[in-house]
Amino acid sequence: MVLAKLTSKGQITIPKEIREKLRIREGDKVFFVEEKGKIYFENASQVALKRIQDQVKNDPAKTNFSNEEDVISYIKALRNDI
């Protein structure tokens, strides 16, 4: 268990150990999830990647990606929706 302190502005510093586990860095977004009365947070990039994987599972033709830039654009759009 790791402890963090809330500032008067509602901010917390995410401990280094947790940042490393979630692979989050300065400027990254996090996604908050409420589940059964508890709040969890996840790396938004990982959530976006999981959505892509779920959408193309068993049918990669669904995406209509023709190159890497198409994939990057899609991920950016998902991040903005989160």
Number of C-alpha atoms within 10 A of each C-alpha: 3 7 7 10 10 9 9 7 6 7 10 11 11 14 11 12 10 12 14 11 9 15 14 19 11 6 6 10 15 18 14 13 11 9 8 6 6 7 9 11 11 15 18 20 20 16 17 20 15 11 14 17 12 11 13 12 11 9 9 12 10 10 13 9 14 9 8 9 10 13 15 12 12 16 18 13 12 17 18 10 8 13
